[in-house]
Amino acid sequence: MATREKNIWILLVFILSGLVVGGLLGEFASRIDWLWWLSYNQKFGLETPITLDFSVLKITFAMMFKISVSSIIGMVLAIFIYKKI
């Protein structure tokens, strides 16, 4: 059971790193004319943060996702590399 949990955490790290690296490459690709499509993205999440004020404690929630074509390619590539290892 411990090895399965370890593998799931490693897979999550691979997927997140693929998303981040893919997103960075998409930003760089946006400066090249024929690679503009890699930087095409969609944003979703909370535009304005939600704030809970309890007088003593103030909590603010905000989350925004920006998924691009290159980050999806990076995620798929990370899963492929994970399966090969």
mmCIF file as gemmi writes it, N, C-alpha and C atoms, coordinates in Angstrom:
data_model
loop_
_atom_site.group_PDB
_atom_site.id
_atom_site.type_symbol
_atom_site.label_atom_id
_atom_site.label_alt_id
_atom_site.label_comp_id
_atom_site.label_asym_id
_atom_site.label_entity_id
_atom_site.label_seq_id
_atom_site.pdbx_PDB_ins_code
_atom_site.Cartn_x
_atom_site.Cartn_y
_atom_site.Cartn_z
_atom_site.occupancy
_atom_site.B_iso_or_equiv
_atom_site.pdbx_formal_charge
_atom_site.auth_seq_id
_atom_site.auth_asym_id
_atom_site.pdbx_PDB_model_num
ATOM 1 N N . MET Axp A 1 ? 0.815 -1.189 0 1 0 ? 1 A 1
ATOM 2 C CA . MET Axp A 1 ? 0 0 0 1 0 ? 1 A 1
ATOM 3 C C . MET Axp A 1 ? 0.864 1.259 0 1 0 ? 1 A 1
ATOM 4 N N . ALA Axp A 2 ? 1.97 1.237 0.696 1 0 ? 2 A 1
ATOM 5 C CA . ALA Axp A 2 ? 2.834 2.412 0.779 1 0 ? 2 A 1
ATOM 6 C C . ALA Axp A 2 ? 3.443 2.747 -0.581 1 0 ? 2 A 1
ATOM 7 N N . THR Axp A 3 ? 3.778 1.729 -1.375 1 0 ? 3 A 1
ATOM 8 C CA . THR Axp A 3 ? 4.375 2.01 -2.68 1 0 ? 3 A 1
ATOM 9 C C . THR Axp A 3 ? 3.358 2.623 -3.628 1 0 ? 3 A 1
ATOM 10 N N . ARG Axp A 4 ? 2.099 2.21 -3.518 1 0 ? 4 A 1
ATOM 11 C CA . ARG Axp A 4 ? 1.063 2.797 -4.375 1 0 ? 4 A 1
ATOM 12 C C . ARG Axp A 4 ? 0.861 4.272 -4.046 1 0 ? 4 A 1
ATOM 13 N N . GLU Axp A 5 ? 0.818 4.618 -2.752 1 0 ? 5 A 1
ATOM 14 C CA . GLU Axp A 5 ? 0.679 6.013 -2.358 1 0 ? 5 A 1
ATOM 15 C C . GLU Axp A 5 ? 1.877 6.832 -2.817 1 0 ? 5 A 1
ATOM 16 N N . LYS Axp A 6 ? 3.045 6.251 -2.724 1 0 ? 6 A 1
ATOM 17 C CA . LYS Axp A 6 ? 4.249 6.943 -3.163 1 0 ? 6 A 1
ATOM 18 C C . LYS Axp A 6 ? 4.169 7.205 -4.66 1 0 ? 6 A 1
ATOM 19 N N . ASN Axp A 7 ? 3.695 6.229 -5.417 1 0 ? 7 A 1
ATOM 20 C CA . ASN Axp A 7 ? 3.592 6.399 -6.849 1 0 ? 7 A 1
ATOM 21 C C . ASN Axp A 7 ? 2.583 7.48 -7.22 1 0 ? 7 A 1
ATOM 22 N N . ILE Axp A 8 ? 1.508 7.588 -6.479 1 0 ? 8 A 1
ATOM 23 C CA . ILE Axp A 8 ? 0.514 8.618 -6.754 1 0 ? 8 A 1
ATOM 24 C C . ILE Axp A 8 ? 1.108 9.999 -6.501 1 0 ? 8 A 1
ATOM 25 N N . TRP Axp A 9 ? 1.886 10.161 -5.435 1 0 ? 9 A 1
ATOM 26 C CA . TRP Axp A 9 ? 2.504 11.446 -5.153 1 0 ? 9 A 1
ATOM 27 C C . TRP Axp A 9 ? 3.537 11.806 -6.213 1 0 ? 9 A 1
ATOM 28 N N . ILE Axp A 10 ? 4.289 10.827 -6.651 1 0 ? 10 A 1
ATOM 29 C CA . ILE Axp A 10 ? 5.266 11.076 -7.708 1 0 ? 10 A 1
ATOM 30 C C . ILE Axp A 10 ? 4.555 11.462 -8.996 1 0 ? 10 A 1
ATOM 31 N N . LEU Axp A 11 ? 3.455 10.798 -9.298 1 0 ? 11 A 1
ATOM 32 C CA . LEU Axp A 11 ? 2.677 11.141 -10.486 1 0 ? 11 A 1
ATOM 33 C C . LEU Axp A 11 ? 2.155 12.574 -10.392 1 0 ? 11 A 1
ATOM 34 N N . LEU Axp A 12 ? 1.656 12.987 -9.232 1 0 ? 12 A 1
ATOM 35 C CA . LEU Axp A 12 ? 1.174 14.355 -9.061 1 0 ? 12 A 1
ATOM 36 C C . LEU Axp A 12 ? 2.294 15.377 -9.254 1 0 ? 12 A 1
ATOM 37 N N . VAL Axp A 13 ? 3.483 15.061 -8.752 1 0 ? 13 A 1
ATOM 38 C CA . VAL Axp A 13 ? 4.628 15.954 -8.942 1 0 ? 13 A 1
ATOM 39 C C . VAL Axp A 13 ? 4.972 16.048 -10.427 1 0 ? 13 A 1
ATOM 40 N N . PHE Axp A 14 ? 4.953 14.928 -11.127 1 0 ? 14 A 1
ATOM 41 C CA . PHE Axp A 14 ? 5.233 14.926 -12.561 1 0 ? 14 A 1
ATOM 42 C C . PHE Axp A 14 ? 4.202 15.764 -13.31 1 0 ? 14 A 1
ATOM 43 N N . ILE Axp A 15 ? 2.933 15.603 -12.984 1 0 ? 15 A 1
ATOM 44 C CA . ILE Axp A 15 ? 1.874 16.336 -13.678 1 0 ? 15 A 1
ATOM 45 C C . ILE Axp A 15 ? 2.002 17.836 -13.414 1 0 ? 15 A 1
ATOM 46 N N . LEU Axp A 16 ? 2.207 18.223 -12.157 1 0 ? 16 A 1
ATOM 47 C CA . LEU Axp A 16 ? 2.341 19.642 -11.836 1 0 ? 16 A 1
ATOM 48 C C . LEU Axp A 16 ? 3.57 20.258 -12.498 1 0 ? 16 A 1
ATOM 49 N N . SER Axp A 17 ? 4.673 19.528 -12.516 1 0 ? 17 A 1
ATOM 50 C CA . SER Axp A 17 ? 5.866 20.063 -13.169 1 0 ? 17 A 1
ATOM 51 C C . SER Axp A 17 ? 5.64 20.169 -14.676 1 0 ? 17 A 1
ATOM 52 N N . GLY Axp A 18 ? 4.908 19.235 -15.261 1 0 ? 18 A 1
ATOM 53 C CA . GLY Axp A 18 ? 4.586 19.33 -16.683 1 0 ? 18 A 1
ATOM 54 C C . GLY Axp A 18 ? 3.711 20.53 -16.988 1 0 ? 18 A 1
ATOM 55 N N . LEU Axp A 19 ? 2.761 20.821 -16.097 1 0 ? 19 A 1
ATOM 56 C CA . LEU Axp A 19 ? 1.907 21.999 -16.279 1 0 ? 19 A 1
ATOM 57 C C . LEU Axp A 19 ? 2.712 23.291 -16.188 1 0 ? 19 A 1
ATOM 58 N N . VAL Axp A 20 ? 3.593 23.367 -15.201 1 0 ? 20 A 1
ATOM 59 C CA . VAL Axp A 20 ? 4.379 24.586 -15.004 1 0 ? 20 A 1
ATOM 60 C C . VAL Axp A 20 ? 5.371 24.794 -16.147 1 0 ? 20 A 1
ATOM 61 N N . VAL Axp A 21 ? 6.122 23.759 -16.492 1 0 ? 21 A 1
ATOM 62 C CA . VAL Axp A 21 ? 7.104 23.879 -17.573 1 0 ? 21 A 1
ATOM 63 C C . VAL Axp A 21 ? 6.402 24.14 -18.901 1 0 ? 21 A 1
ATOM 64 N N . GLY Axp A 22 ? 5.291 23.466 -19.136 1 0 ? 22 A 1
ATOM 65 C CA . GLY Axp A 22 ? 4.532 23.709 -20.36 1 0 ? 22 A 1
ATOM 66 C C . GLY Axp A 22 ? 4.002 25.127 -20.424 1 0 ? 22 A 1
ATOM 67 N N . GLY Axp A 23 ? 3.539 25.655 -19.311 1 0 ? 23 A 1
ATOM 68 C CA . GLY Axp A 23 ? 3.057 27.03 -19.266 1 0 ? 23 A 1
ATOM 69 C C . GLY Axp A 23 ? 4.159 28.032 -19.545 1 0 ? 23 A 1
ATOM 70 N N . LEU Axp A 24 ? 5.339 27.794 -18.975 1 0 ? 24 A 1
ATOM 71 C CA . LEU Axp A 24 ? 6.481 28.674 -19.233 1 0 ? 24 A 1
ATOM 72 C C . LEU Axp A 24 ? 6.903 28.633 -20.703 1 0 ? 24 A 1
ATOM 73 N N . LEU Axp A 25 ? 6.939 27.433 -21.261 1 0 ? 25 A 1
ATOM 74 C CA . LEU Axp A 25 ? 7.294 27.31 -22.674 1 0 ? 25 A 1
ATOM 75 C C . LEU Axp A 25 ? 6.248 27.976 -23.563 1 0 ? 25 A 1
ATOM 76 N N . GLY Axp A 26 ? 4.988 27.919 -23.157 1 0 ? 26 A 1
ATOM 77 C CA . GLY Axp A 26 ? 3.93 28.593 -23.907 1 0 ? 26 A 1
ATOM 78 C C . GLY Axp A 26 ? 4.097 30.1 -23.887 1 0 ? 26 A 1
ATOM 79 N N . GLU Axp A 27 ? 4.519 30.641 -22.749 1 0 ? 27 A 1
ATOM 80 C CA . GLU Axp A 27 ? 4.771 32.084 -22.675 1 0 ? 27 A 1
ATOM 81 C C . GLU Axp A 27 ? 5.922 32.48 -23.598 1 0 ? 27 A 1
ATOM 82 N N . PHE Axp A 28 ? 6.975 31.678 -23.622 1 0 ? 28 A 1
ATOM 83 C CA . PHE Axp A 28 ? 8.092 31.973 -24.522 1 0 ? 28 A 1
ATOM 84 C C . PHE Axp A 28 ? 7.687 31.791 -25.988 1 0 ? 28 A 1
ATOM 85 N N . ALA Axp A 29 ? 6.846 30.808 -26.26 1 0 ? 29 A 1
ATOM 86 C CA . ALA Axp A 29 ? 6.411 30.536 -27.63 1 0 ? 29 A 1
ATOM 87 C C . ALA Axp A 29 ? 5.497 31.633 -28.162 1 0 ? 29 A 1
ATOM 88 N N . SER Axp A 30 ? 4.871 32.39 -27.288 1 0 ? 30 A 1
ATOM 89 C CA . SER Axp A 30 ? 3.974 33.457 -27.744 1 0 ? 30 A 1
ATOM 90 C C . SER Axp A 30 ? 4.734 34.563 -28.472 1 0 ? 30 A 1
ATOM 91 N N . ARG Axp A 31 ? 6.037 34.649 -28.266 1 0 ? 31 A 1
ATOM 92 C CA . ARG Axp A 31 ? 6.857 35.665 -28.932 1 0 ? 31 A 1
ATOM 93 C C . ARG Axp A 31 ? 7.281 35.238 -30.323 1 0 ? 31 A 1
ATOM 94 N N . ILE Axp A 32 ? 7.056 33.976 -30.681 1 0 ? 32 A 1
ATOM 95 C CA . ILE Axp A 32 ? 7.414 33.462 -32.008 1 0 ? 32 A 1
ATOM 96 C C . ILE Axp A 32 ? 6.138 33.373 -32.829 1 0 ? 32 A 1
ATOM 97 N N . ASP Axp A 33 ? 6.166 33.976 -34.015 1 0 ? 33 A 1
ATOM 98 C CA . ASP Axp A 33 ? 4.951 34.1 -34.826 1 0 ? 33 A 1
ATOM 99 C C . ASP Axp A 33 ? 4.286 32.773 -35.13 1 0 ? 33 A 1
ATOM 100 N N . TRP Axp A 34 ? 5.025 31.774 -35.562 1 0 ? 34 A 1
ATOM 101 C CA . TRP Axp A 34 ? 4.402 30.525 -35.988 1 0 ? 34 A 1
ATOM 102 C C . TRP Axp A 34 ? 4.114 29.564 -34.837 1 0 ? 34 A 1
ATOM 103 N N . LEU Axp A 35 ? 4.45 29.931 -33.6 1 0 ? 35 A 1
ATOM 104 C CA . LEU Axp A 35 ? 4.122 29.11 -32.42 1 0 ? 35 A 1
ATOM 105 C C . LEU Axp A 35 ? 3.092 29.779 -31.516 1 0 ? 35 A 1
ATOM 106 N N . TRP Axp A 36 ? 2.353 30.758 -32.021 1 0 ? 36 A 1
ATOM 107 C CA . TRP Axp A 36 ? 1.376 31.493 -31.218 1 0 ? 36 A 1
ATOM 108 C C . TRP Axp A 36 ? 0.329 30.567 -30.613 1 0 ? 36 A 1
ATOM 109 N N . TRP Axp A 37 ? -0.025 29.482 -31.309 1 0 ? 37 A 1
ATOM 110 C CA . TRP Axp A 37 ? -1.093 28.596 -30.868 1 0 ? 37 A 1
ATOM 111 C C . TRP Axp A 37 ? -0.731 27.857 -29.58 1 0 ? 37 A 1
ATOM 112 N N . LEU Axp A 38 ? 0.557 27.729 -29.266 1 0 ? 38 A 1
ATOM 113 C CA . LEU Axp A 38 ? 0.949 27.078 -28.009 1 0 ? 38 A 1
ATOM 114 C C . LEU Axp A 38 ? 0.6 27.927 -26.794 1 0 ? 38 A 1
ATOM 115 N N . SER Axp A 39 ? 0.492 29.233 -26.986 1 0 ? 39 A 1
ATOM 116 C CA . SER Axp A 39 ? 0.198 30.111 -25.857 1 0 ? 39 A 1
ATOM 117 C C . SER Axp A 39 ? -1.3 30.394 -25.716 1 0 ? 39 A 1
ATOM 118 N N . TYR Axp A 40 ? -2.133 29.817 -26.57 1 0 ? 40 A 1
ATOM 119 C CA . TYR Axp A 40 ? -3.578 30.008 -26.436 1 0 ? 40 A 1
ATOM 120 C C . TYR Axp A 40 ? -4.015 29.412 -25.101 1 0 ? 40 A 1
ATOM 121 N N . ASN Axp A 41 ? -4.713 30.214 -24.288 1 0 ? 41 A 1
ATOM 122 C CA . ASN Axp A 41 ? -5.055 29.746 -22.942 1 0 ? 41 A 1
ATOM 123 C C . ASN Axp A 41 ? -6.485 30.116 -22.588 1 0 ? 41 A 1
ATOM 124 N N . GLN Axp A 42 ? -6.947 29.498 -21.533 1 0 ? 42 A 1
ATOM 125 C CA . GLN Axp A 42 ? -8.266 29.764 -20.973 1 0 ? 42 A 1
ATOM 126 C C . GLN Axp A 42 ? -8.106 29.935 -19.473 1 0 ? 42 A 1
ATOM 127 N N . LYS Axp A 43 ? -8.707 30.978 -18.92 1 0 ? 43 A 1
ATOM 128 C CA . LYS Axp A 43 ? -8.645 31.237 -17.483 1 0 ? 43 A 1
ATOM 129 C C . LYS Axp A 43 ? -9.996 30.925 -16.868 1 0 ? 43 A 1
ATOM 130 N N . PHE Axp A 44 ? -9.969 30.307 -15.698 1 0 ? 44 A 1
ATOM 131 C CA . PHE Axp A 44 ? -11.191 30.099 -14.945 1 0 ? 44 A 1
ATOM 132 C C . PHE Axp A 44 ? -10.872 30.086 -13.46 1 0 ? 44 A 1
ATOM 133 N N . GLY Axp A 45 ? -11.83 30.498 -12.681 1 0 ? 45 A 1
ATOM 134 C CA . GLY Axp A 45 ? -11.653 30.584 -11.24 1 0 ? 45 A 1
ATOM 135 C C . GLY Axp A 45 ? -12.392 31.785 -10.695 1 0 ? 45 A 1
ATOM 136 N N . LEU Axp A 46 ? -11.965 32.257 -9.544 1 0 ? 46 A 1
ATOM 137 C CA . LEU Axp A 46 ? -12.579 33.419 -8.903 1 0 ? 46 A 1
ATOM 138 C C . LEU Axp A 46 ? -11.871 34.683 -9.366 1 0 ? 46 A 1
ATOM 139 N N . GLU Axp A 47 ? -12.604 35.593 -10.004 1 0 ? 47 A 1
ATOM 140 C CA . GLU Axp A 47 ? -12.024 36.875 -10.43 1 0 ? 47 A 1
ATOM 141 C C . GLU Axp A 47 ? -11.715 37.754 -9.221 1 0 ? 47 A 1
ATOM 142 N N . THR Axp A 48 ? -12.682 37.879 -8.324 1 0 ? 48 A 1
ATOM 143 C CA . THR Axp A 48 ? -12.464 38.676 -7.115 1 0 ? 48 A 1
ATOM 144 C C . THR Axp A 48 ? -12.398 37.728 -5.919 1 0 ? 48 A 1
ATOM 145 N N . PRO Axp A 49 ? -11.46 37.945 -5.026 1 0 ? 49 A 1
ATOM 146 C CA . PRO Axp A 49 ? -11.333 37.051 -3.872 1 0 ? 49 A 1
ATOM 147 C C . PRO Axp A 49 ? -12.525 37.144 -2.925 1 0 ? 49 A 1
ATOM 148 N N . ILE Axp A 50 ? -12.805 36.046 -2.269 1 0 ? 50 A 1
ATOM 149 C CA . ILE Axp A 50 ? -13.855 35.979 -1.25 1 0 ? 50 A 1
ATOM 150 C C . ILE Axp A 50 ? -13.185 36.166 0.109 1 0 ? 50 A 1
ATOM 151 N N . THR Axp A 51 ? -13.708 37.09 0.897 1 0 ? 51 A 1
ATOM 152 C CA . THR Axp A 51 ? -13.119 37.383 2.202 1 0 ? 51 A 1
ATOM 153 C C . THR Axp A 51 ? -14.124 37.075 3.303 1 0 ? 51 A 1
ATOM 154 N N . LEU Axp A 52 ? -13.674 36.3 4.281 1 0 ? 52 A 1
ATOM 155 C CA . LEU Axp A 52 ? -14.461 36.024 5.481 1 0 ? 52 A 1
ATOM 156 C C . LEU Axp A 52 ? -13.833 36.799 6.634 1 0 ? 52 A 1
ATOM 157 N N . ASP Axp A 53 ? -14.597 37.693 7.23 1 0 ? 53 A 1
ATOM 158 C CA . ASP Axp A 53 ? -14.089 38.516 8.319 1 0 ? 53 A 1
ATOM 159 C C . ASP Axp A 53 ? -14.785 38.112 9.617 1 0 ? 53 A 1
ATOM 160 N N . PHE Axp A 54 ? -14.018 37.547 10.536 1 0 ? 54 A 1
ATOM 161 C CA . PHE Axp A 54 ? -14.542 37.107 11.829 1 0 ? 54 A 1
ATOM 162 C C . PHE Axp A 54 ? -14.125 38.045 12.961 1 0 ? 54 A 1
ATOM 163 N N . SER Axp A 55 ? -13.786 39.267 12.653 1 0 ? 55 A 1
ATOM 164 C CA . SER Axp A 55 ? -13.331 40.26 13.626 1 0 ? 55 A 1
ATOM 165 C C . SER Axp A 55 ? -11.929 39.952 14.149 1 0 ? 55 A 1
ATOM 166 N N . VAL Axp A 56 ? -11.734 38.767 14.616 1 0 ? 56 A 1
ATOM 167 C CA . VAL Axp A 56 ? -10.437 38.366 15.142 1 0 ? 56 A 1
ATOM 168 C C . VAL Axp A 56 ? -9.566 37.771 14.041 1 0 ? 56 A 1
ATOM 169 N N . LEU Axp A 57 ? -10.214 37.127 13.1 1 0 ? 57 A 1
ATOM 170 C CA . LEU Axp A 57 ? -9.517 36.416 12.03 1 0 ? 57 A 1
ATOM 171 C C . LEU Axp A 57 ? -10.137 36.809 10.692 1 0 ? 57 A 1
ATOM 172 N N . LYS Axp A 58 ? -9.296 37.11 9.725 1 0 ? 58 A 1
ATOM 173 C CA . LYS Axp A 58 ? -9.763 37.473 8.394 1 0 ? 58 A 1
ATOM 174 C C . LYS Axp A 58 ? -9.136 36.503 7.394 1 0 ? 58 A 1
ATOM 175 N N . ILE Axp A 59 ? -9.978 35.794 6.639 1 0 ? 59 A 1
ATOM 176 C CA . ILE Axp A 59 ? -9.515 34.784 5.689 1 0 ? 59 A 1
ATOM 177 C C . ILE Axp A 59 ? -9.94 35.201 4.286 1 0 ? 59 A 1
ATOM 178 N N . THR Axp A 60 ? -9.011 35.134 3.354 1 0 ? 60 A 1
ATOM 179 C CA . THR Axp A 60 ? -9.295 35.484 1.966 1 0 ? 60 A 1
ATOM 180 C C . THR Axp A 60 ? -9.024 34.274 1.087 1 0 ? 60 A 1
ATOM 181 N N . PHE Axp A 61 ? -10.004 33.92 0.245 1 0 ? 61 A 1
ATOM 182 C CA . PHE Axp A 61 ? -9.886 32.809 -0.686 1 0 ? 61 A 1
ATOM 183 C C . PHE Axp A 61 ? -9.852 33.356 -2.115 1 0 ? 61 A 1
ATOM 184 N N . ALA Axp A 62 ? -8.904 32.888 -2.888 1 0 ? 62 A 1
ATOM 185 C CA . ALA Axp A 62 ? -8.843 33.244 -4.306 1 0 ? 62 A 1
ATOM 186 C C . ALA Axp A 62 ? -8.106 32.129 -5.036 1 0 ? 62 A 1
ATOM 187 N N . MET Axp A 63 ? -8.614 31.758 -6.189 1 0 ? 63 A 1
ATOM 188 C CA . MET Axp A 63 ? -7.965 30.722 -6.985 1 0 ? 63 A 1
ATOM 189 C C . MET Axp A 63 ? -8.258 30.984 -8.457 1 0 ? 63 A 1
ATOM 190 N N . MET Axp A 64 ? -7.218 30.976 -9.282 1 0 ? 64 A 1
ATOM 191 C CA . MET Axp A 64 ? -7.372 31.199 -10.709 1 0 ? 64 A 1
ATOM 192 C C . MET Axp A 64 ? -6.493 30.184 -11.441 1 0 ? 64 A 1
ATOM 193 N N . PHE Axp A 65 ? -7.081 29.494 -12.386 1 0 ? 65 A 1
ATOM 194 C CA . PHE Axp A 65 ? -6.35 28.544 -13.216 1 0 ? 65 A 1
ATOM 195 C C . PHE Axp A 65 ? -6.19 29.13 -14.607 1 0 ? 65 A 1
ATOM 196 N N . LYS Axp A 66 ? -5.012 28.971 -15.175 1 0 ? 66 A 1
ATOM 197 C CA . LYS Axp A 66 ? -4.74 29.413 -16.536 1 0 ? 66 A 1
ATOM 198 C C . LYS Axp A 66 ? -4.134 28.215 -17.278 1 0 ? 66 A 1
ATOM 199 N N . ILE Axp A 67 ? -4.96 27.559 -18.055 1 0 ? 67 A 1
ATOM 200 C CA . ILE Axp A 67 ? -4.543 26.354 -18.773 1 0 ? 67 A 1
ATOM 201 C C . ILE Axp A 67 ? -4.295 26.73 -20.231 1 0 ? 67 A 1
ATOM 202 N N . SER Axp A 68 ? -3.109 26.395 -20.74 1 0 ? 68 A 1
ATOM 203 C CA . SER Axp A 68 ? -2.779 26.669 -22.131 1 0 ? 68 A 1
ATOM 204 C C . SER Axp A 68 ? -2.543 25.36 -22.878 1 0 ? 68 A 1
ATOM 205 N N . VAL Axp A 69 ? -2.463 25.479 -24.185 1 0 ? 69 A 1
ATOM 206 C CA . VAL Axp A 69 ? -2.213 24.297 -25.016 1 0 ? 69 A 1
ATOM 207 C C . VAL Axp A 69 ? -0.872 23.675 -24.645 1 0 ? 69 A 1
ATOM 208 N N . SER Axp A 70 ? 0.136 24.505 -24.435 1 0 ? 70 A 1
ATOM 209 C CA . SER Axp A 70 ? 1.457 23.979 -24.103 1 0 ? 70 A 1
ATOM 210 C C . SER Axp A 70 ? 1.468 23.309 -22.725 1 0 ? 70 A 1
ATOM 211 N N . SER Axp A 71 ? 0.682 23.792 -21.77 1 0 ? 71 A 1
ATOM 212 C CA . SER Axp A 71 ? 0.658 23.125 -20.462 1 0 ? 71 A 1
ATOM 213 C C . SER Axp A 71 ? -0.064 21.787 -20.539 1 0 ? 71 A 1
ATOM 214 N N . ILE Axp A 72 ? -1.057 21.659 -21.414 1 0 ? 72 A 1
ATOM 215 C CA . ILE Axp A 72 ? -1.704 20.362 -21.614 1 0 ? 72 A 1
ATOM 216 C C . ILE Axp A 72 ? -0.726 19.388 -22.26 1 0 ? 72 A 1
ATOM 217 N N . ILE Axp A 73 ? 0.037 19.867 -23.244 1 0 ? 73 A 1
ATOM 218 C CA . ILE Axp A 73 ? 1.06 19.019 -23.876 1 0 ? 73 A 1
ATOM 219 C C . ILE Axp A 73 ? 2.103 18.607 -22.833 1 0 ? 73 A 1
ATOM 220 N N . GLY Axp A 74 ? 2.513 19.531 -21.972 1 0 ? 74 A 1
ATOM 221 C CA . GLY Axp A 74 ? 3.48 19.218 -20.919 1 0 ? 74 A 1
ATOM 222 C C . GLY Axp A 74 ? 2.948 18.192 -19.939 1 0 ? 74 A 1
ATOM 223 N N . MET Axp A 75 ? 1.668 18.291 -19.604 1 0 ? 75 A 1
ATOM 224 C CA . MET Axp A 75 ? 1.058 17.33 -18.681 1 0 ? 75 A 1
ATOM 225 C C . MET Axp A 75 ? 1.003 15.939 -19.318 1 0 ? 75 A 1
ATOM 226 N N . VAL Axp A 76 ? 0.608 15.859 -20.578 1 0 ? 76 A 1
ATOM 227 C CA . VAL Axp A 76 ? 0.55 14.566 -21.267 1 0 ? 76 A 1
ATOM 228 C C . VAL Axp A 76 ? 1.948 13.973 -21.386 1 0 ? 76 A 1
ATOM 229 N N . LEU Axp A 77 ? 2.931 14.802 -21.699 1 0 ? 77 A 1
ATOM 230 C CA . LEU Axp A 77 ? 4.313 14.332 -21.787 1 0 ? 77 A 1
ATOM 231 C C . LEU Axp A 77 ? 4.821 13.846 -20.431 1 0 ? 77 A 1
ATOM 232 N N . ALA Axp A 78 ? 4.45 14.52 -19.348 1 0 ? 78 A 1
ATOM 233 C CA . ALA Axp A 78 ? 4.86 14.095 -18.003 1 0 ? 78 A 1
ATOM 234 C C . ALA Axp A 78 ? 4.248 12.751 -17.647 1 0 ? 78 A 1
ATOM 235 N N . ILE Axp A 79 ? 2.985 12.528 -17.994 1 0 ? 79 A 1
ATOM 236 C CA . ILE Axp A 79 ? 2.345 11.231 -17.736 1 0 ? 79 A 1
ATOM 237 C C . ILE Axp A 79 ? 3.027 10.141 -18.553 1 0 ? 79 A 1
ATOM 238 N N . PHE Axp A 80 ? 3.367 10.439 -19.8 1 0 ? 80 A 1
ATOM 239 C CA . PHE Axp A 80 ? 4.059 9.47 -20.651 1 0 ? 80 A 1
ATOM 240 C C . PHE Axp A 80 ? 5.425 9.103 -20.067 1 0 ? 80 A 1
ATOM 241 N N . ILE Axp A 81 ? 6.178 10.108 -19.602 1 0 ? 81 A 1
ATOM 242 C CA . ILE Axp A 81 ? 7.484 9.832 -18.994 1 0 ? 81 A 1
ATOM 243 C C . ILE Axp A 81 ? 7.325 9.04 -17.714 1 0 ? 81 A 1
ATOM 244 N N . TYR Axp A 82 ? 6.32 9.364 -16.906 1 0 ? 82 A 1
ATOM 245 C CA . TYR Axp A 82 ? 6.067 8.627 -15.665 1 0 ? 82 A 1
ATOM 246 C C . TYR Axp A 82 ? 5.778 7.155 -15.951 1 0 ? 82 A 1
ATOM 247 N N . LYS Axp A 83 ? 4.995 6.886 -16.969 1 0 ? 83 A 1
ATOM 248 C CA . LYS Axp A 83 ? 4.664 5.494 -17.288 1 0 ? 83 A 1
ATOM 249 C C . LYS Axp A 83 ? 5.876 4.723 -17.791 1 0 ? 83 A 1
ATOM 250 N N . LYS Axp A 84 ? 6.817 5.423 -18.438 1 0 ? 84 A 1
ATOM 251 C CA . LYS Axp A 84 ? 8.04 4.764 -18.933 1 0 ? 84 A 1
ATOM 252 C C . LYS Axp A 84 ? 9.032 4.461 -17.817 1 0 ? 84 A 1
ATOM 253 N N . ILE Axp A 85 ? 8.957 5.21 -16.729 1 0 ? 85 A 1
ATOM 254 C CA . ILE Axp A 85 ? 9.929 5.021 -15.617 1 0 ? 85 A 1
ATOM 255 C C . ILE Axp A 85 ? 9.499 3.852 -14.765 1 0 ? 85 A 1
